[in-house]
Amino acid sequence: MQDLAEGVAHFQRGVFPAKAARFQHLATTHRPSTLFISCSDARVIPELITQSEPGELFVIRTAGNLVPAYTPNADGVAASIEYAVAVLGVSGIVVCGHSACGAMTALADEHDLAALPAVAHWLRHAEASRVRTACAEPGEDKVSVLVRNNVIAQLANLATHPSVVRALAAKTLTLRGWVYDIPTGAVDQLDPVTGCSAALAA
């Protein structure tokens, strides 16, 4: 905790003053342009990867960047999606997976999750991803393939949410799938139909 307190002190002394005007504006304004759904993994920092300023991203972080398909029984993920799209009016949603994802590794390698029942229950939202990855070509890295398939599957789940359906129909919203590679910093954008990927930036 001491490290965190020292970080707060550094923020207040060395970071906040340079952005004081922005924070003053943000005190009464909340209009992020993008909903960014990423993994809870501590190595994946959406604002750092995208070099976004405070107030630009509305972020949801879940284990495995999973997005449960819509059901009438709302949860925190569904509520956050609905608020971002219907109230904040974000114009884009990014679902971002990443290399060496623990959740995807557990599924790909069929880890015994008996001692982690909450984790096992949560990972059921990646079942479609796991099934699709079972058809991977011999020699392909199972975790890498699953990470990509999972991003595509979560985009499909995202598109079941009513607020997203309405915004897509009105052409006020775009969905994107990304995969972030931790050791190189590379980010690939996925085609949700073909599964093909292309580097987002050189």
ROLUMPA-164852 format. One record per residue (C-alpha): residue in one letter; residue number from 1; chain; x, y, z. Coordinates in Angstrom, 1 decimal. Example, Ala and Ser with C-alpha at 12.3 -4.5 7.8 and 13.67 -1.06 7.14 Angstrom:
<nodes>
@code->A, pos->1, unit->A, c1->12.3, c2->-4.5, c3->7.8;
@code->S, pos->2, unit->A, c1->13.7, c2->-1.1, c3->7.1;
</nodes>
This chain:
<nodes>
@code->M, pos->1, unit->A, c1->0.0, c2->0.0, c3->0.0;
@code->Q, pos->2, unit->A, c1->2.9, c2->2.3, c3->0.6;
@code->D, pos->3, unit->A, c1->3.8, c2->2.2, c3->-3.1;
@code->L, pos->4, unit->A, c1->0.2, c2->3.3, c3->-3.9;
@code->A, pos->5, unit->A, c1->0.3, c2->6.2, c3->-1.5;
@code->E, pos->6, unit->A, c1->3.6, c2->7.3, c3->-3.0;
@code->G, pos->7, unit->A, c1->2.0, c2->7.1, c3->-6.4;
@code->V, pos->8, unit->A, c1->-0.9, c2->9.3, c3->-5.3;
@code->A, pos->9, unit->A, c1->1.6, c2->11.8, c3->-3.9;
@code->H, pos->10, unit->A, c1->3.5, c2->11.9, c3->-7.2;
@code->F, pos->11, unit->A, c1->0.2, c2->12.3, c3->-9.1;
@code->Q, pos->12, unit->A, c1->-0.9, c2->15.2, c3->-6.9;
@code->R, pos->13, unit->A, c1->2.5, c2->17.0, c3->-7.1;
@code->G, pos->14, unit->A, c1->3.8, c2->16.2, c3->-10.6;
@code->V, pos->15, unit->A, c1->0.9, c2->15.1, c3->-12.8;
@code->F, pos->16, unit->A, c1->-2.3, c2->16.8, c3->-11.7;
@code->P, pos->17, unit->A, c1->-1.0, c2->20.4, c3->-11.9;
@code->A, pos->18, unit->A, c1->-0.1, c2->20.0, c3->-15.6;
@code->K, pos->19, unit->A, c1->-3.6, c2->18.8, c3->-16.3;
@code->A, pos->20, unit->A, c1->-5.5, c2->20.9, c3->-13.8;
@code->A, pos->21, unit->A, c1->-7.6, c2->22.6, c3->-16.4;
@code->R, pos->22, unit->A, c1->-8.6, c2->19.3, c3->-18.0;
@code->F, pos->23, unit->A, c1->-9.7, c2->17.9, c3->-14.6;
@code->Q, pos->24, unit->A, c1->-11.6, c2->21.0, c3->-13.9;
@code->H, pos->25, unit->A, c1->-13.5, c2->20.5, c3->-17.1;
@code->L, pos->26, unit->A, c1->-14.1, c2->16.8, c3->-16.4;
@code->A, pos->27, unit->A, c1->-15.6, c2->17.7, c3->-13.0;
@code->T, pos->28, unit->A, c1->-18.8, c2->18.6, c3->-14.8;
@code->T, pos->29, unit->A, c1->-18.4, c2->16.8, c3->-18.2;
@code->H, pos->30, unit->A, c1->-18.3, c2->13.1, c3->-18.9;
@code->R, pos->31, unit->A, c1->-18.4, c2->12.4, c3->-22.7;
@code->P, pos->32, unit->A, c1->-16.0, c2->9.5, c3->-23.5;
@code->S, pos->33, unit->A, c1->-15.8, c2->8.6, c3->-27.2;
@code->T, pos->34, unit->A, c1->-15.1, c2->4.9, c3->-26.8;
@code->L, pos->35, unit->A, c1->-16.1, c2->2.0, c3->-24.6;
@code->F, pos->36, unit->A, c1->-13.0, c2->-0.1, c3->-24.1;
@code->I, pos->37, unit->A, c1->-13.6, c2->-3.7, c3->-22.9;
@code->S, pos->38, unit->A, c1->-10.4, c2->-5.4, c3->-21.8;
@code->C, pos->39, unit->A, c1->-9.1, c2->-8.1, c3->-19.5;
@code->S, pos->40, unit->A, c1->-8.5, c2->-7.4, c3->-15.8;
@code->D, pos->41, unit->A, c1->-4.9, c2->-8.5, c3->-16.3;
@code->A, pos->42, unit->A, c1->-2.6, c2->-5.9, c3->-14.6;
@code->R, pos->43, unit->A, c1->-0.3, c2->-5.9, c3->-17.6;
@code->V, pos->44, unit->A, c1->-3.0, c2->-4.5, c3->-19.9;
@code->I, pos->45, unit->A, c1->-3.6, c2->-0.8, c3->-19.3;
@code->P, pos->46, unit->A, c1->-6.1, c2->0.6, c3->-21.9;
@code->E, pos->47, unit->A, c1->-5.2, c2->4.3, c3->-21.3;
@code->L, pos->48, unit->A, c1->-1.5, c2->3.5, c3->-21.7;
@code->I, pos->49, unit->A, c1->-1.9, c2->1.3, c3->-24.8;
@code->T, pos->50, unit->A, c1->-4.0, c2->3.9, c3->-26.6;
@code->Q, pos->51, unit->A, c1->-2.3, c2->7.0, c3->-25.0;
@code->S, pos->52, unit->A, c1->-5.7, c2->8.3, c3->-24.1;
@code->E, pos->53, unit->A, c1->-6.3, c2->11.3, c3->-21.8;
@code->P, pos->54, unit->A, c1->-8.6, c2->11.2, c3->-18.8;
@code->G, pos->55, unit->A, c1->-12.2, c2->11.3, c3->-19.8;
@code->E, pos->56, unit->A, c1->-11.6, c2->9.7, c3->-23.3;
@code->L, pos->57, unit->A, c1->-12.3, c2->6.1, c3->-22.5;
@code->F, pos->58, unit->A, c1->-15.1, c2->4.4, c3->-20.6;
@code->V, pos->59, unit->A, c1->-13.5, c2->1.2, c3->-19.5;
@code->I, pos->60, unit->A, c1->-14.9, c2->-2.2, c3->-18.5;
@code->R, pos->61, unit->A, c1->-12.3, c2->-4.8, c3->-17.3;
@code->T, pos->62, unit->A, c1->-13.3, c2->-8.4, c3->-16.8;
@code->A, pos->63, unit->A, c1->-11.3, c2->-11.7, c3->-16.5;
@code->G, pos->64, unit->A, c1->-10.7, c2->-12.8, c3->-20.1;
@code->N, pos->65, unit->A, c1->-12.4, c2->-9.6, c3->-21.5;
@code->L, pos->66, unit->A, c1->-15.6, c2->-11.6, c3->-21.4;
@code->V, pos->67, unit->A, c1->-18.9, c2->-10.0, c3->-22.3;
@code->P, pos->68, unit->A, c1->-21.9, c2->-12.1, c3->-21.3;
@code->A, pos->69, unit->A, c1->-24.6, c2->-12.3, c3->-23.9;
@code->Y, pos->70, unit->A, c1->-27.6, c2->-10.1, c3->-22.9;
@code->T, pos->71, unit->A, c1->-30.2, c2->-11.6, c3->-20.5;
@code->P, pos->72, unit->A, c1->-33.1, c2->-9.8, c3->-18.7;
@code->N, pos->73, unit->A, c1->-31.2, c2->-10.3, c3->-15.5;
@code->A, pos->74, unit->A, c1->-28.8, c2->-7.4, c3->-15.7;
@code->D, pos->75, unit->A, c1->-25.3, c2->-7.5, c3->-14.2;
@code->G, pos->76, unit->A, c1->-22.6, c2->-5.0, c3->-13.9;
@code->V, pos->77, unit->A, c1->-21.2, c2->-5.6, c3->-17.3;
@code->A, pos->78, unit->A, c1->-24.6, c2->-5.2, c3->-19.0;
@code->A, pos->79, unit->A, c1->-25.4, c2->-2.1, c3->-17.0;
@code->S, pos->80, unit->A, c1->-22.1, c2->-0.5, c3->-17.9;
@code->I, pos->81, unit->A, c1->-22.5, c2->-1.3, c3->-21.6;
@code->E, pos->82, unit->A, c1->-26.1, c2->0.2, c3->-21.6;
@code->Y, pos->83, unit->A, c1->-24.9, c2->3.3, c3->-19.8;
@code->A, pos->84, unit->A, c1->-22.0, c2->3.9, c3->-22.1;
@code->V, pos->85, unit->A, c1->-24.1, c2->3.4, c3->-25.3;
@code->A, pos->86, unit->A, c1->-27.5, c2->4.8, c3->-24.3;
@code->V, pos->87, unit->A, c1->-26.5, c2->7.6, c3->-21.9;
@code->L, pos->88, unit->A, c1->-22.9, c2->8.6, c3->-22.7;
@code->G, pos->89, unit->A, c1->-23.3, c2->8.0, c3->-26.5;
@code->V, pos->90, unit->A, c1->-20.0, c2->6.4, c3->-27.2;
@code->S, pos->91, unit->A, c1->-19.4, c2->6.1, c3->-30.9;
@code->G, pos->92, unit->A, c1->-17.1, c2->3.0, c3->-30.7;
@code->I, pos->93, unit->A, c1->-16.6, c2->-0.1, c3->-28.7;
@code->V, pos->94, unit->A, c1->-13.3, c2->-2.0, c3->-28.6;
@code->V, pos->95, unit->A, c1->-13.0, c2->-5.5, c3->-27.2;
@code->C, pos->96, unit->A, c1->-9.4, c2->-6.1, c3->-26.5;
@code->G, pos->97, unit->A, c1->-7.8, c2->-9.5, c3->-25.8;
@code->H, pos->98, unit->A, c1->-4.1, c2->-10.0, c3->-25.1;
@code->S, pos->99, unit->A, c1->-1.2, c2->-12.4, c3->-25.3;
@code->A, pos->100, unit->A, c1->-0.6, c2->-14.9, c3->-22.4;
@code->C, pos->101, unit->A, c1->-4.1, c2->-14.4, c3->-21.0;
@code->G, pos->102, unit->A, c1->-4.6, c2->-16.4, c3->-17.9;
@code->A, pos->103, unit->A, c1->-8.2, c2->-17.0, c3->-18.5;
@code->M, pos->104, unit->A, c1->-7.7, c2->-18.3, c3->-22.0;
@code->T, pos->105, unit->A, c1->-4.7, c2->-20.4, c3->-20.9;
@code->A, pos->106, unit->A, c1->-6.9, c2->-22.1, c3->-18.3;
@code->L, pos->107, unit->A, c1->-9.4, c2->-23.0, c3->-21.0;
@code->A, pos->108, unit->A, c1->-6.9, c2->-24.0, c3->-23.7;
@code->D, pos->109, unit->A, c1->-4.9, c2->-26.2, c3->-21.4;
@code->E, pos->110, unit->A, c1->-8.0, c2->-27.5, c3->-19.6;
@code->H, pos->111, unit->A, c1->-6.9, c2->-26.5, c3->-16.1;
@code->D, pos->112, unit->A, c1->-8.7, c2->-28.0, c3->-13.1;
@code->L, pos->113, unit->A, c1->-10.7, c2->-25.1, c3->-11.7;
@code->A, pos->114, unit->A, c1->-12.5, c2->-27.1, c3->-9.0;
@code->A, pos->115, unit->A, c1->-10.9, c2->-24.9, c3->-6.3;
@code->L, pos->116, unit->A, c1->-12.0, c2->-21.8, c3->-8.2;
@code->P, pos->117, unit->A, c1->-15.8, c2->-22.2, c3->-8.7;
@code->A, pos->118, unit->A, c1->-16.4, c2->-18.5, c3->-9.4;
@code->V, pos->119, unit->A, c1->-13.7, c2->-18.5, c3->-12.1;
@code->A, pos->120, unit->A, c1->-15.1, c2->-21.7, c3->-13.7;
@code->H, pos->121, unit->A, c1->-18.6, c2->-20.2, c3->-13.7;
@code->W, pos->122, unit->A, c1->-17.4, c2->-17.0, c3->-15.3;
@code->L, pos->123, unit->A, c1->-15.4, c2->-18.7, c3->-18.0;
@code->R, pos->124, unit->A, c1->-18.6, c2->-20.4, c3->-19.3;
@code->H, pos->125, unit->A, c1->-19.0, c2->-17.1, c3->-21.3;
@code->A, pos->126, unit->A, c1->-16.0, c2->-18.2, c3->-23.4;
@code->E, pos->127, unit->A, c1->-17.5, c2->-21.6, c3->-24.3;
@code->A, pos->128, unit->A, c1->-18.2, c2->-20.6, c3->-27.9;
@code->S, pos->129, unit->A, c1->-14.6, c2->-19.5, c3->-28.2;
@code->R, pos->130, unit->A, c1->-13.3, c2->-22.8, c3->-26.8;
@code->V, pos->131, unit->A, c1->-15.4, c2->-24.8, c3->-29.2;
@code->R, pos->132, unit->A, c1->-14.3, c2->-22.8, c3->-32.2;
@code->T, pos->133, unit->A, c1->-10.7, c2->-23.2, c3->-31.1;
@code->A, pos->134, unit->A, c1->-11.0, c2->-27.0, c3->-31.0;
@code->C, pos->135, unit->A, c1->-10.9, c2->-26.8, c3->-34.8;
@code->A, pos->136, unit->A, c1->-7.5, c2->-25.1, c3->-34.8;
@code->E, pos->137, unit->A, c1->-4.9, c2->-26.3, c3->-37.3;
@code->P, pos->138, unit->A, c1->-2.2, c2->-28.7, c3->-35.9;
@code->G, pos->139, unit->A, c1->0.9, c2->-26.8, c3->-34.7;
@code->E, pos->140, unit->A, c1->-1.0, c2->-23.6, c3->-34.0;
@code->D, pos->141, unit->A, c1->-0.5, c2->-22.1, c3->-30.5;
@code->K, pos->142, unit->A, c1->-3.8, c2->-23.0, c3->-28.8;
@code->V, pos->143, unit->A, c1->-3.8, c2->-20.0, c3->-26.4;
@code->S, pos->144, unit->A, c1->-3.1, c2->-17.5, c3->-29.2;
@code->V, pos->145, unit->A, c1->-5.8, c2->-18.9, c3->-31.4;
@code->L, pos->146, unit->A, c1->-8.2, c2->-19.0, c3->-28.4;
@code->V, pos->147, unit->A, c1->-7.4, c2->-15.3, c3->-27.5;
@code->R, pos->148, unit->A, c1->-8.4, c2->-14.3, c3->-31.1;
@code->N, pos->149, unit->A, c1->-11.5, c2->-16.5, c3->-31.3;
@code->N, pos->150, unit->A, c1->-12.5, c2->-15.2, c3->-27.9;
@code->V, pos->151, unit->A, c1->-12.4, c2->-11.5, c3->-29.0;
@code->I, pos->152, unit->A, c1->-14.6, c2->-12.4, c3->-32.0;
@code->A, pos->153, unit->A, c1->-17.1, c2->-14.4, c3->-29.8;
@code->Q, pos->154, unit->A, c1->-17.3, c2->-11.5, c3->-27.3;
@code->L, pos->155, unit->A, c1->-18.1, c2->-9.1, c3->-30.1;
@code->A, pos->156, unit->A, c1->-21.0, c2->-11.4, c3->-31.0;
@code->N, pos->157, unit->A, c1->-22.1, c2->-11.4, c3->-27.4;
@code->L, pos->158, unit->A, c1->-21.9, c2->-7.6, c3->-27.3;
@code->A, pos->159, unit->A, c1->-24.1, c2->-7.4, c3->-30.3;
@code->T, pos->160, unit->A, c1->-27.0, c2->-9.1, c3->-28.3;
@code->H, pos->161, unit->A, c1->-27.3, c2->-6.1, c3->-26.0;
@code->P, pos->162, unit->A, c1->-30.4, c2->-4.0, c3->-26.9;
@code->S, pos->163, unit->A, c1->-28.6, c2->-0.6, c3->-26.6;
@code->V, pos->164, unit->A, c1->-25.9, c2->-1.9, c3->-28.9;
@code->V, pos->165, unit->A, c1->-28.4, c2->-3.3, c3->-31.4;
@code->R, pos->166, unit->A, c1->-30.2, c2->0.0, c3->-31.6;
@code->A, pos->167, unit->A, c1->-27.0, c2->2.0, c3->-32.0;
@code->L, pos->168, unit->A, c1->-25.7, c2->-0.3, c3->-34.7;
@code->A, pos->169, unit->A, c1->-29.0, c2->0.0, c3->-36.5;
@code->A, pos->170, unit->A, c1->-28.8, c2->3.8, c3->-36.3;
@code->K, pos->171, unit->A, c1->-25.2, c2->3.6, c3->-37.6;
@code->T, pos->172, unit->A, c1->-24.0, c2->5.6, c3->-34.6;
@code->L, pos->173, unit->A, c1->-21.7, c2->2.9, c3->-33.2;
@code->T, pos->174, unit->A, c1->-18.9, c2->0.8, c3->-34.5;
@code->L, pos->175, unit->A, c1->-17.5, c2->-2.4, c3->-32.9;
@code->R, pos->176, unit->A, c1->-13.8, c2->-3.3, c3->-33.1;
@code->G, pos->177, unit->A, c1->-11.8, c2->-6.4, c3->-32.0;
@code->W, pos->178, unit->A, c1->-8.2, c2->-6.0, c3->-31.0;
@code->V, pos->179, unit->A, c1->-5.4, c2->-8.2, c3->-29.7;
@code->Y, pos->180, unit->A, c1->-2.6, c2->-6.7, c3->-27.7;
@code->D, pos->181, unit->A, c1->0.8, c2->-8.5, c3->-27.6;
@code->I, pos->182, unit->A, c1->2.5, c2->-7.7, c3->-24.3;
@code->P, pos->183, unit->A, c1->6.2, c2->-8.4, c3->-25.1;
@code->T, pos->184, unit->A, c1->6.2, c2->-6.3, c3->-28.4;
@code->G, pos->185, unit->A, c1->3.4, c2->-3.7, c3->-27.8;
@code->A, pos->186, unit->A, c1->1.9, c2->-4.7, c3->-31.2;
@code->V, pos->187, unit->A, c1->-1.9, c2->-4.4, c3->-31.6;
@code->D, pos->188, unit->A, c1->-3.8, c2->-6.4, c3->-34.2;
@code->Q, pos->189, unit->A, c1->-7.3, c2->-5.6, c3->-35.4;
@code->L, pos->190, unit->A, c1->-9.5, c2->-8.6, c3->-36.2;
@code->D, pos->191, unit->A, c1->-12.1, c2->-9.0, c3->-38.9;
@code->P, pos->192, unit->A, c1->-15.0, c2->-10.5, c3->-36.9;
@code->V, pos->193, unit->A, c1->-16.3, c2->-12.4, c3->-40.0;
@code->T, pos->194, unit->A, c1->-13.1, c2->-13.9, c3->-41.4;
@code->G, pos->195, unit->A, c1->-11.0, c2->-13.9, c3->-38.2;
@code->C, pos->196, unit->A, c1->-8.1, c2->-12.4, c3->-40.2;
@code->S, pos->197, unit->A, c1->-6.0, c2->-9.8, c3->-38.5;
@code->A, pos->198, unit->A, c1->-4.0, c2->-6.8, c3->-39.5;
@code->A, pos->199, unit->A, c1->-1.6, c2->-4.6, c3->-37.5;
@code->L, pos->200, unit->A, c1->-3.4, c2->-1.6, c3->-36.2;
@code->A, pos->201, unit->A, c1->-0.3, c2->0.7, c3->-36.5;
@code->A, pos->202, unit->A, c1->3.2, c2->0.4, c3->-37.8;
</nodes>
